[in-house]
Every structure is written in C-alpha cells, then in structure tokens.
Amino acid sequence: MRNIIVILFALISISKIASSLENDCPAILQSSGATTEFGIRVGHAIHSLSVRNLKQFKPDVTEKNQVPTVNLNLTSDIPILSYAPDRTTPDSHMFLLDGSIILDEILSHMDDKSYNLKNYNPLEQIVHTFHMEEIWAAALIDYRNFEINPPSDEVCKCALDIENNGILMKLRQTALIIREPNLMLGYGQDRAKEQCLKNPSSPG
Ligand SMILES: *[C@@H]1O[C@H](CO)[C@@H](O)[C@H](O)[C@H]1NC(C)=O
C-alpha cells in the first residue's frame, strides 16, 4: 500500500512538474536569450535541413537524426518528416565545393514539378537554398559557442518540446505554403508589414 502511495505521489508530482515546465517554457527560453518568436524562427531555420548540412554541426550525423523537416517530395502523403533526409545525389561525391553539391542537388530535380518549392523556378530555388545555407552558417557559430557553454537541461527540454513551442506549427505552415502556394497567398503579410514598420531598412 505504501509503495502505491509513493508511486502515485511521484506520478502526480511528475505531471505537475511537466505541466509547469510546459507553461514556463516561453519564459525559460527567453531568459536564455531566445526571442519571443522562438518557434517561428527555429521552424523556418530547420525546415529544409539535410544530413549534409547537419554534418557541419556533427560529422557523424546520419538519416537517423531527430530534426523534423518539411518533406520536399510534394507527392508524398507525409508533409513533415521526423528527420532531416540525405539529399545528396549519386553525383555528389564528384564535387569538392558545397556550392557545386547544392547546385547538383537542386538541378537534379529541376524538371520535377512535384519536388521542392512548387512555384519557384530553378533560379529561385537556388536563391532560396543559399538563403537557408546562410542561416545555417550563422547558426553554426552559435552552435560552437553552445558546445563550450551549453544551455541548462531545462532550456534544452523546452527547445525540444516541438509540439508546444511553436516549431511544429511553423513546419506545418511551411509545408502548406510549399504544397498549396495558391491557397496560402497573402498569408504572413501582416507580419511582414509589421517587420517593415519596425525596421524600414530590413529587406525582409
Ligand atoms: C515521392 O514520393 C512518392 C510517393 O511516396 C514516390 O513514389 C516518389 O518516388 C518520390 N519521389 C522522389 C523524388 O523521391
């Protein structure tokens, strides 16, 4: 009987801790330096990551990673992958420069209208991919600092709680935009306008 009470007590306390942690996550993330738009920013930053990109962060990464991404295969029934896929092609090994590998990855699908950003022509897809590569290069600098000075377990737990911290929501929205661009026309313009008013010199 006593054991049961102890277990019950533990379960109740754990669920209390879990729910309070969940509710405190925005504050916990912000106190560690994250913006109020943590989910939107991170969701955007990770939506098209691949194994090649993750290897810059950790060389032994494979497709068995847990970084959720938007599926660029638009005919697949699964819009969001639970991992970052390997997008290298059979020719990737012939190139030494990242830029050449990126061009090869994009141009290998250039005639496939059901892959990658639907309404983007190959040039626009190249520009979009290099824009994302820029973001990952910037993230890598922060990542190296985090390796030296890691955030607390509490912060990590909140960052990993993608169901509640906005990351999954942003990935779903991004998947919708790339799958149904015509239905999503105008979506997000309010936010863009707000950003422009706040910072007129900002390009985005
Ligand atoms: C996309 O997904 C469909 C359905 O699962 C599959 O038949 C097709 O081969 C995939 N295309 C690519 C480029 O991976």
PDBQT file of the ligand as one rigid body, heavy atoms in Angstrom, charges set to zero:
ROOT
HETATM    1  C1  LIG A 301       7.967  10.956 -53.838  1.00  0.00    +0.000 C 
HETATM    2  O1  LIG A 301       7.050  10.165 -53.156  1.00  0.00    +0.000 OA
HETATM    3  C2  LIG A 301       6.357   9.274 -53.998  1.00  0.00    +0.000 C 
HETATM    4  C3  LIG A 301       5.263   8.618 -53.158  1.00  0.00    +0.000 C 
HETATM    5  O2  LIG A 301       5.787   8.078 -51.973  1.00  0.00    +0.000 OA
HETATM    6  C4  LIG A 301       7.347   8.287 -54.600  1.00  0.00    +0.000 C 
HETATM    7  O3  LIG A 301       6.681   7.373 -55.455  1.00  0.00    +0.000 OA
HETATM    8  C5  LIG A 301       8.419   9.072 -55.370  1.00  0.00    +0.000 C 
HETATM    9  O4  LIG A 301       9.408   8.198 -55.822  1.00  0.00    +0.000 OA
HETATM   10  C6  LIG A 301       9.038  10.117 -54.505  1.00  0.00    +0.000 C 
HETATM   11  N1  LIG A 301       9.895  10.980 -55.341  1.00  0.00    +0.000 N 
HETATM   12  C7  LIG A 301      11.146  11.303 -55.009  1.00  0.00    +0.000 C 
HETATM   13  C8  LIG A 301      11.856  12.229 -55.919  1.00  0.00    +0.000 C 
HETATM   14  O5  LIG A 301      11.694  10.856 -54.020  1.00  0.00    +0.000 OA
ENDROOT
TORSDOF 0
